[in-house]
């Protein structure tokens, strides 16, 4: 678990920083540098106590509010944001958290990234200017159901048989301002969903049933084999692109961004490793680069943990043994 998380009170529309104390909490993570690029809040020694005591969401940026709304839709109240959860004045803490970056992103139920023009991958949802890379099939299903319901008013009634009144109330808190001013560049700002949001604000949903989600295996079996193959191919191509971006970041002295890109690579190919030895090779390459960065940064322990936990497919291991025998 990360050292700190942002804890959101969706009902009261406030947030504060908490120490996780090793507790296993469900959280979403924001892509590295995204918050900083948009002028979001930054944690320093001087404002730590203020952030721990709590602040109103109304004072925050559109990106921050969208992250909070996303967490409400994913049914969690916790967020990890690099510049807000790592003390930027504390070099020792920064170095420690960089070494755990792989673990932080791998443990998140979903990662929020800037939208790209790359083809949609398994476990990925595009929404407005964002992409959600989801670890859990249930989270993907939930986002897609909400997205479909918001964009088609005839599907709104389906929400009352799926989500609890409390869940819908939490989302309603974030869309209230958007319904009044839909010009904002946020998660719910598209004009074509304004009618749906207005209906949601009427509070006509009262059911508290539970969503029935299909498993990853069922989803894969229901898709055509050619579609699955295309997903794997696109995921591998995207992963290789991000490895090259990581190498460039590291060459420019930005180890933090390099680590984040490599973590994203491993998450991207995670679900395709089962069916593709090429995806396993890409994952192995990313893991080795991560270990090298950790070792160069004098962080031998996380590097060894990473290498010890790499899953090398049987065919790759046999290939390497053959190469060694020839040499």
Secondary structure as GFF3:
##gff-version 3
##sequence-region A 1 327
A	DSSP	beta_strand	4	9	.	.	.	ID=ss1
A	DSSP	beta_strand	14	19	.	.	.	ID=ss2
A	DSSP	beta_strand	28	30	.	.	.	ID=ss3
A	DSSP	alpha_helix	34	37	.	.	.	ID=ss4
A	DSSP	alpha_helix	48	53	.	.	.	ID=ss5
A	DSSP	beta_strand	55	56	.	.	.	ID=ss6
A	DSSP	three_ten_helix	57	59	.	.	.	ID=ss7
A	DSSP	alpha_helix	62	73	.	.	.	ID=ss8
A	DSSP	beta_strand	78	80	.	.	.	ID=ss9
A	DSSP	alpha_helix	82	85	.	.	.	ID=ss10
A	DSSP	alpha_helix	91	99	.	.	.	ID=ss11
A	DSSP	alpha_helix	101	107	.	.	.	ID=ss12
A	DSSP	beta_strand	110	114	.	.	.	ID=ss13
A	DSSP	beta_strand	124	127	.	.	.	ID=ss14
A	DSSP	beta_strand	130	134	.	.	.	ID=ss15
A	DSSP	alpha_helix	137	151	.	.	.	ID=ss16
A	DSSP	three_ten_helix	153	155	.	.	.	ID=ss17
A	DSSP	alpha_helix	156	159	.	.	.	ID=ss18
A	DSSP	alpha_helix	165	180	.	.	.	ID=ss19
A	DSSP	three_ten_helix	191	193	.	.	.	ID=ss20
A	DSSP	alpha_helix	194	201	.	.	.	ID=ss21
A	DSSP	alpha_helix	216	222	.	.	.	ID=ss22
A	DSSP	alpha_helix	225	251	.	.	.	ID=ss23
A	DSSP	alpha_helix	255	269	.	.	.	ID=ss24
A	DSSP	three_ten_helix	270	272	.	.	.	ID=ss25
A	DSSP	alpha_helix	277	296	.	.	.	ID=ss26
A	DSSP	alpha_helix	300	308	.	.	.	ID=ss27
A	DSSP	alpha_helix	314	326	.	.	.	ID=ss28
###
